Amino acid sequence: MIRAGNRLTLLETGGQYFSALLAELDQAQYEIHLESYLFRADATGQQVIDALIRAAGRGVVTRVLLDGIGARDLSAESRATMLLAGVKLVFFRPDRLRWRARLGLRKQRKRLRRLHRKLVLVDARVAFIGGINIIDDFDGGKLTAPRQDYMVQVEGPLLADMVSSAHRLWRRVQWSQLGRKGHHDVWRQPDVEVVGQQRAEFVERDNLKNRRAIESHYLQAIEQARHEIFIANAYFLPGVRFRHALIEAVRRGVRVVLMTQGYTDHLLYRAASRALYRHFLENGIEIFEYRVSELHAKVAVIDSHWATVGSSNIDPFSLLLAREANLVAHDTLLAQNLLISLEDLLREGGHRVQRMRWQHISRMTRVVSWLAYGLVRGLMGILGVAQGWDRKPQANSQVKSQTRSQTGATR
C-alpha cells in the first residue's frame, strides 16, 4: 500500500547510516527493534552493541533479531553481554546443523530460507531500511574505500506497515523457538502523523502471501518505464521474465543501465552474472562494473520518480528464498538524490563493459562463466527453488526463438 505524508532521508554508506542510527538509539525512550543478516562485533558493531546496552539500561525495551547463519560469528561473549544487560536477542533459524554435511534436500532448502532484511525501528517513531548490515564498511577483504550501500530513514505513516511486519515476524520466531513459553511483548503503536509530502510503500518478501512481491514491484515499474532504468545490484542474476522485461524496455526506447560488482566477495556469483553480459549487451543494455570498492547496494531508479532501496538482490536466493524488505518510493526527490549518487559512482569508479570487447573475450573466460551459471542454476534445481525462475514469458515466436538460442548453453 502506498502511503503519503512521509519524510524519507537517503543515507549513503555506513558513514551516514551509523551516525544517524547511533543518534536515534541513544535518544530512544520506549523501544528498539533491530533486524540484520550480518552482525559483527568489529569497531562499528561494538558501537551498536554499546548503544543497545545503554538503551536497555535506561529501561528501553530492546529487541534484536539476527539471522542464525549470517550472524553466527557473533561471539558468545558479545551475546552474553547483551543478554545480561537486558537486550532480547533472538536468532532466526539458528544454525544447529552447521556440521552436518548429509542433509536431505528439504532440510537443505529450509536452511537457505534466511532472514536477509535490514530494518531498525526506534520508538515506533523513526525507522531505517535498506541493505547495510551491522558491520564496518571496511570489514572483510582488503577494501580501500567504504563498501557502497544505502539505507533510508523513514518517518511518517509508512511506519504502520513496518511496525506491523516486524511485530508479526518477531512473534512467529519466538513462537517457533519457545512455544507458549514465549513472552509476547506489548508493542508501541506507531507514530503515523503526517510529517512530509513523500509517498512510499513497504514491500516485504516472505514464503507465505508475499512470495513474489518485490519482484512484481520491479517488473511493474520496468514495464511502465518510458525514459531510463538504472539498476545497481550486488548479486544480479535475474530470471527470464526479468531479463525479458529489460530488453522490451530497450526496444521501447528506454535507456537501461546496470551497475554490478567489479570487486566481489563471491567469485562464483560474479562469474555466473557475467555469463549474461553478452546477451544484455547485444540487446542494447549498458553494463558497468563498480571497481572502487565492494558494491553491496540493492537499489534502482526508474524515470527519476520511482526508486527502491532495500535488502533484496535480483537473484534466486533473494527473490525465491530469503525474507527481504524494500522501500519503494513514488517520489521525485528521493529518486533524484539516489540517481545523482549512482551517476557519481559511475564517473568515479564505473568500468564500462564494451560490447565489442566482450564479444572477443577468451574462450576460457566464457566457459568459466557458463559453468558458474550452470552450477548456480543446478543448485537451485536440486533444491527445488528454480521452478518458474527461468520459465519463458508469454511472447511472440521471434522473441521465444531468440531467447532459446541465447540461453541454450545453460540447459
Beta strands, then each sheet from edge to edge (+ up, - down):
strand 1: 3-12
strand 2: 31-36
strand 3: 61-67
strand 4: 88-92
strand 5: 118-122
strand 6: 126-130
strand 7: 150-155
strand 8: 198-205
strand 9: 228-233
strand 10: 255-263
strand 11: 286-294
strand 12: 298-302
strand 13: 306-310
strand 14: 324-329
strand 15: 350-352
sheet 1: 4+ 3+ 2+ 5- 6+ 7- 1+ 8- 14+ 13- 12+ 9- 10- 11- 15+
end
